[in-house]
Amino acid sequence: MRSYCALYVDVGYLLAAAATRVTGTSLRKGVVVSYPDLVARLIADAEKASGLPLLRLHWYDSGNRSGGTPDATQEGIGMLPRVKLRLGRTSPQGEQKGVDLRIGLDLAAHGRNRSVDVIYLLSGDDDLSEAVEEAQSHGMQVVLMAVPDRSGKAHAVSRHLIREADDLIVLDGAVIDETVHVRQLQPETDVPLSPAAAAVAAAGGVPLPGPRDPVVVETAPLVVEGEPSTAASARPTPAVLAGSRPSPKPAAPGPVGSPARVVWSSSSDGNGTTEPAPSVTPHELEVVDEVCRRVIDTWAMTASPADRSRLLSQKPFIPNDLDRALLLDLSARLDRYDVEDQLRFLLRDHFWERVSRLPR
């Protein structure tokens, strides 16, 4: 019997990590992806690492249409050679449902059936650790693949998952850099695009989005991120990070005559201030500021004046995709699986303070 390898791709992890490498934040609306090229590069890396032909690439994502059905882009990805589309669904809140379960069930089933000799798992989700162990108990090798951050280290991979897997391979940064590019706002007047953006647009025949109504070509596999499924989780899972949306804390006035210290505007009324709790360290304050700055800067690159007005009209509630990017980025930067409530409040308060600085 011929030996094969298989590749499981957790799309939520892949695209959030790729966006972080390219833009500095996991906000997936900030990038465009050439999916045929990305899939081909991933397959080539799995075959090179294993020395075996690939039996199949399993593409795990949440369906962008109601009921978890695929949109035109996902159907196009499923039509690529040796790609099997495995979809969960997206909740009304934009959260990914059922994807981790599909990955876990497939790992266990393929381990029992010994349909391949080694599985490459492109994910960082700690929730898959038990499924990895189950596949290994049937004699299967499970090797992790990770997206590199800008320093070349594995981005947002659970230590527990690394410990349970047989090995960890960090992708060549060129795999991401040559297939995932910064999304740009297409002005209403014709101006030259950057070489990278022009190459991505030309490759799929897809114009970059305008300032108000993003253009989505139904038949092209190259699309602009930003549909509901872009709320799909990377590590940590949405159940950990996005499951709760606490209301902003009431503003507390600072003491009169107190020494100069970091104070950020509260999102509750726009007039009061909220001081960080004493247990928040200067390092955490710096990380919160950097995370907010990167997320807002990336979002603002393609936001029209109408988009900015719409965002402010929703205050104090942050849109799901932005809120999830803030929490994922903070967790990754602090290397902390769960983020304490006081840091969540601080993060969201500072988000609105930075939004208020944007030009109208």
Residue, then its C-alpha position, 0 to 999 in steps of 0.5 A: m500500500r502506498s504511503y501518503c501524508a495529509l494536511y489539516v488547515d485550521v483556516g481561522y488560525l492560518l489567516a489570523a496569524a498571516a494577517t498578524r505577520v503582514t499587518g501587525t494585527s489579526l484583523r483579517k479585513g486588512v489583507v487580501v489572499s491569493y488562495p490558489d498560490l497559498v494552497a499550492r505552497l502549503i501542499a509543497d511544504a507538507e510533501k517536502a517535509s514528509g517525503l511523501p505525496l499528499l493524499r488530501l488537504h482538509w480546509y476547515d473553516s466556517g461557512n459564510r452563508s446561512g446554515g454553514t453553506p459555502d460562499a463562492t470563494q469557499e466553493g472555489i477553494g473546494m474545487l482546487p485539486r486535492v482540497k476537501l472543504r470541511l465547514g462549520r457554521t457562523s453564529p449570528q454573533g460572527e463566532q465560528k461553531g463546529v470547526d474544532l469538532r470537525i478537526g478533532l473527529d477527522l483526526a481520530a477517524h483517520g488515526r483509526n483507519r491509518s489512511v495516511d502515515v503522517i498528518y500535518l496540522l496547521s493550527g495553534d488551538d489547545d482544544l485539539s490536544e486530546a484529538v492529537e493524542e487519540a490519533q497518536s494512540h493508533g500509531m499516527q504521527v501528528v506534526l504541527m505546522a505554524v505561521p511565523d511571526r515577524s521574528g520567525k517564531a511560531h505564532a500563537v501555538s499552545r504550549h500544551l499542543i506543542r507538547e502533545a504533537d510529534d514535532l513542530i514545523v514553522l513555515d517559511g515566511a515567504v509562503i505568507d509574504e508572497t500570497v497574503h498582502v496588505r489590503q488597500l483602499q481603492p480611491e474614487t479617482d484613479v491612482p497607481l497601486s503599490p506593486a504588491a497590491a497591483a500584482v494580487a489584484a491582477a492575479g485574480g482579476v479582482p479589483l481592490p475594494g472601494p471606500r463604501d461597497p467592497v467588490v466581491v467577485e463571485t467566481a474568483p478564488l482570490v477575495v478580500e477578507g471581511e465576510p462573516s466567517t472572518a470572525a473565525s478563531a485563532r488561539p485562544t478560541p472564541a469561547v475563551l476570548a469572545g464569549s463575553r462582552p462586559s459592559p464598560k465600567p463606570a467612569a471614575p474621576g481621578p484624584v485631584g492633584s495626583p502625580a502624572r500617570v497613564v490615564w485613558s478615556s472611558s468609553s462610557d460617556g466620553n468625559g470621565t476617565t478610567e485609571p488602570a487597576p494597580s495590578v496592571t503593569p507598565h508593560e501591559l499598558e504598553v502592549v494594550d496601547e500597541v494592540c489598539r494602535r495596530v488594529i485601528d491603523t489597519w482598519a482605518m486603511t480601508a475605512s471611509p468617512a461613512d465607516r468611521s461615523r458608523l463605528l462611532s455610532q455603535k459606541p460603546f459596543i465594538p464590532n465583533d471583528l474588531d473586538r476579536a482582533l483586539l483580544l486575540d492580539l493582546s493574548a498573543r502579545l502577552d503570551r496569555y491564553d486567557v485575558e483578565d477582565q480588567l485588561r479587557f476593560l482597559l483594552r476597550d476603553h483605550f480603543w475608543e480613546r484612540v478612535s477619537r483621534l481619527p480624522r473625521 
